[in-house]
């Protein structure tokens, strides 16, 4: 990837499950069909919104193969390889390279907080394991090891293939600006996260796009197209209509993402493996449907929601 390719809406592809929590490969293929029809600029497999940490090794490899295979020749495909130790992440990275991925993305060592020394040794080993571009992902939250803008800039300038950052830690917009200022010319691009909830502020700091979950990929693409066209009034209109659903997603997390995809006819089951969230009840589903009523004009006609 380069500066021209690492721009726009790179969606995190959710991983559909059957009602008994098995990997639903046909539904994952349909999810990719939806993402590509929506006009996304890139796709990401096995990341946080993919429930990547809840997939076993064989499932992670198979999900990556489906996503990369469907994206090949159409949009860049990134495979998330985050793991507790670099040897595990490096195995996933080598697999991603073998199947034709365009880049890999990795959090610092997951499960437990890491020291700066831990983070540096992890990324050095991961960078050496593959020739693919490496996206450094920075998040905050329980068990996460958030990186300072200075550390991210240091890694970008030290590691030959670490030219990209996904920033979604505390105060992400300002951190984007700090990363860009500190990293200099070797930085190829910074993407936002957090479902795009702070995207408009991030744009002011120079972000090159955002990586939201994929359930409303077409609406995010409509937002990006308005931004690229310089139509600020339309962009603000779409963003304001989008915010209530992103706020609901912040409350319900993965169950909301899956329910929306189910309501849109993309997947057949809203089953999730990730713990810690309540499923949507009838009232929450009704609220999601009402919000999506306000987004219909930005949706692909074939994927408008079903109550």
C-alpha positions in Angstrom: 0.0 0.0 0.0 1.0 3.6 -0.4 -0.4 7.0 0.4 -2.9 6.9 -2.6 -4.3 3.4 -1.6 -4.5 3.9 2.2 -7.3 6.4 2.0 -11.0 6.3 2.7 -13.3 3.8 4.4 -11.5 0.5 5.3 -14.1 -1.5 7.1 -13.5 -4.1 9.7 -15.3 -7.2 8.4 -17.4 -8.8 11.1 -17.3 -12.6 11.5 -20.7 -14.2 11.2 -21.6 -17.2 13.3 -24.3 -19.8 13.0 -26.9 -20.1 15.8 -24.7 -22.7 17.5 -21.7 -20.3 17.2 -19.9 -22.1 14.3 -18.0 -20.0 11.7 -20.6 -19.2 9.0 -18.5 -19.1 5.8 -21.4 -18.4 3.4 -22.5 -15.5 5.6 -18.9 -14.2 5.6 -18.9 -14.3 1.8 -22.2 -12.4 1.7 -20.7 -9.9 4.2 -17.8 -9.3 1.8 -20.3 -9.0 -1.1 -22.1 -6.3 0.8 -18.9 -4.4 1.7 -17.6 -4.4 -1.9 -21.0 -3.4 -3.2 -21.0 -0.5 -0.7 -17.8 0.8 -2.4 -15.4 0.5 0.5 -11.8 1.4 -0.2 -10.4 -1.5 1.8 -11.3 -4.3 4.2 -9.8 -5.7 7.4 -10.1 -9.3 8.6 -9.8 -10.6 12.2 -9.7 -7.3 14.0 -11.5 -6.4 17.2 -14.9 -5.9 15.5 -14.3 -9.2 13.7 -14.2 -10.9 17.1 -10.7 -12.0 16.0 -9.7 -12.9 19.6 -12.7 -15.2 19.8 -11.6 -17.3 16.8 -9.4 -20.3 17.0 -6.3 -20.6 14.9 -8.0 -22.5 12.0 -10.9 -20.1 12.0 -8.7 -17.1 11.9 -6.8 -18.5 8.9 -10.0 -19.4 7.1 -11.7 -16.1 7.7 -8.6 -14.3 6.4 -8.6 -16.5 3.3 -12.2 -15.7 2.6 -11.8 -11.9 3.1 -8.5 -11.7 1.1 -9.8 -13.9 -1.7 -13.0 -11.8 -2.1 -11.1 -8.5 -2.1 -8.3 -9.6 -4.4 -8.0 -7.3 -7.4 -10.7 -5.0 -6.1 -9.6 -3.3 -2.8 -6.7 -3.7 -0.4 -7.1 -6.4 2.2 -5.5 -6.1 5.6 -5.3 -9.0 8.1 -5.1 -8.3 11.8 -2.6 -10.5 13.5 -2.7 -9.3 17.1 -1.6 -11.9 19.6 -0.2 -12.1 23.2 3.3 -12.9 21.8 5.2 -12.0 18.7 5.8 -15.7 17.7 2.0 -16.2 17.5 1.5 -12.9 15.6 4.4 -13.7 13.3 2.8 -17.0 12.3 -0.5 -15.2 11.4 1.6 -12.6 9.5 3.4 -15.2 7.4 0.0 -16.8 6.6 -1.4 -13.4 5.6 1.5 -12.9 3.2 1.1 -16.4 1.7 -2.6 -15.8 0.9 -1.9 -12.5 -0.8 -2.9 -9.9 1.9 -1.9 -6.3 1.2 -0.9 -5.5 4.8 -1.1 -6.7 8.4 -2.3 -4.8 11.4 -1.4 -5.5 15.0 -2.1 -4.2 18.5 0.7 -4.4 21.0 0.8 -7.7 22.9 -2.7 -8.4 24.0 -4.3 -9.8 27.2 -2.0 -8.0 29.6 -0.5 -4.5 29.7 3.0 -4.3 28.2 6.0 -2.2 28.9 7.5 0.0 26.3 10.3 -2.5 26.0 7.8 -5.3 25.4 6.1 -3.3 22.7 9.3 -2.4 20.9 10.6 -6.0 20.9 7.2 -7.3 19.8 6.9 -5.0 16.8 10.5 -5.4 15.8 10.0 -9.2 15.6 6.7 -8.9 13.8 8.2 -6.4 11.3 11.0 -8.8 10.6 8.6 -11.7 10.0 7.1 -10.3 6.8 7.6 -7.9 4.0 4.0 -6.7 4.2 3.2 -3.2 5.3 2.5 -3.1 9.0 -0.3 -1.0 10.5 0.3 -0.1 14.2 -3.0 -0.2 16.0 -3.4 2.0 19.1 -6.4 1.5 21.5 -7.3 2.2 25.1 -9.3 0.1 27.4 -9.0 -2.8 29.8 -6.0 -4.9 29.1 -4.8 -2.6 26.3 -1.3 -1.2 26.1 -1.9 2.3 24.7 1.1 3.9 22.9 2.1 7.5 23.1 2.3 9.5 19.9 6.1 9.7 20.5 6.4 5.9 20.7 4.3 5.4 17.5 6.5 8.0 15.7 9.6 6.2 16.9 8.3 2.8 15.6 7.3 4.3 12.3 10.8 5.7 11.8 12.6 2.6 13.0 10.7 -0.3 11.4 11.0 -0.4 7.6 7.4 -1.5 6.9 5.5 0.3 9.7 4.3 3.3 7.8 0.7 3.2 8.9 -1.2 3.8 12.2 -4.8 3.1 13.3 -5.4 5.5 16.1 -8.3 5.0 18.5 -7.0 5.6 22.0 -7.9 8.5 24.3 -8.4 11.8 22.5 -7.8 10.2 19.1 -8.1 13.3 17.0 -5.5 15.2 18.8 -3.3 12.1 19.0 -3.6 11.8 15.2 -2.2 15.3 14.8 0.7 14.6 17.2 1.6 11.4 15.4 1.7 13.1 12.0 3.8 16.0 13.4 6.3 13.7 15.2 6.6 10.9 12.6 7.4 13.1 9.6 7.8 11.9 6.0 8.1 8.2 6.8 4.4 8.1 7.9 2.2 6.9 5.0 -1.1 7.5 6.8 -3.2 7.5 9.9 -6.7 5.9 10.1 -9.3 6.7 12.7 -11.4 4.1 14.6 -14.1 4.1 17.2 -16.7 3.4 14.6 -16.0 6.8 13.0 -17.6 8.6 15.9 -14.8 11.2 16.1 -14.0 11.1 12.3 -15.0 14.7 11.5 -12.6 16.0 14.3 -9.9 13.6 13.1 -10.1 15.0 9.6 -9.1 18.4 10.9 -5.9 16.8 12.2 -5.0 15.1 8.9 -6.5 11.6 9.2 -6.5 9.7 5.8 -9.7 7.7 6.5 -11.3 5.6 9.1 -11.8 1.9 10.0 -15.3 1.3 11.3 -17.2 -2.0 11.6 -18.9 -2.9 8.3 -22.7 -3.0 9.2 -23.3 0.5 7.7 -20.4 0.5 5.2 -22.5 2.2 2.5 -23.4 5.1 4.8 -19.7 5.6 5.8 -18.8 5.6 2.1 -21.5 8.2 1.4 -19.9 10.3 4.1 -16.5 9.9 2.6 -17.7 10.8 -0.9 -19.2 14.0 0.4 -15.9 14.9 2.2 -13.9 14.2 -0.9 -16.3 16.2 -3.1 -15.8 19.2 -0.7 -19.5 19.2 0.1 -19.2 20.0 3.8 -22.9 20.7 4.2 -23.8 17.2 3.0 -21.0 15.6 5.0 -22.2 17.2 8.2 -25.8 16.1 7.4 -24.8 12.5 6.9 -22.5 12.5 9.9 -25.3 13.9 12.2 -27.7 11.3 10.9 -25.1 8.6 11.5 -24.2 9.5 15.1 -27.3 8.0 16.8 -26.4 4.6 15.4 -22.8 4.9 16.4 -23.9 5.9 19.9 -26.1 2.8 20.1 -23.1 0.8 18.9 -21.0 2.2 21.7 -23.6 0.8 24.2 -24.4 -2.5 22.6 -21.1 -3.3 20.8 -20.9 -6.5 18.8 -24.6 -7.5 19.2 -25.6 -4.2 17.6 -23.3 -4.7 14.6 -24.6 -8.2 14.0 -28.3 -7.3 14.5 -28.0 -4.5 11.9 -26.4 -6.9 9.4 -29.2 -9.3 10.1 -31.8 -6.7 9.7 -30.3 -5.7 6.4 -30.4 -9.3 5.1 -26.6 -9.8 5.0 -26.4 -12.5 7.6 -28.9 -15.0 9.0 -27.8 -15.0 12.6 -26.8 -12.3 15.1 -24.9 -14.8 17.3 -21.8 -13.3 19.0 -19.0 -15.0 20.9 -17.7 -11.8 22.5 -18.7 -11.5 26.1 -19.6 -8.4 28.1 -22.5 -7.0 26.2 -26.3 -7.4 26.5 -28.2 -8.7 23.5 -30.6 -6.2 22.0 -34.2 -6.6 23.2 -37.2 -5.7 21.2 -37.1 -2.1 22.2 -33.4 -1.8 21.3 -34.0 -3.4 17.9 -36.9 -1.0 17.3 -34.7 2.0 18.1 -32.0 0.7 15.7 -34.6 0.3 13.0 -35.9 3.8 13.6 -32.4 5.2 13.3 -31.9 3.3 10.1 -35.1 4.8 8.7 -33.2 8.1 8.8 -30.2 6.5 7.0 -32.1 4.8 4.2 -31.4 7.5 1.6 -27.6 6.7 2.0 -28.0 2.9 1.9 -27.8 0.6 -1.1 -31.3 -0.2 -2.2 -30.6 -4.0 -2.1 -29.6 -3.7 1.6 -32.2 -1.5 3.2 -33.3 -2.9 6.6 -36.1 -5.2 7.3 -38.2 -4.7 10.5 
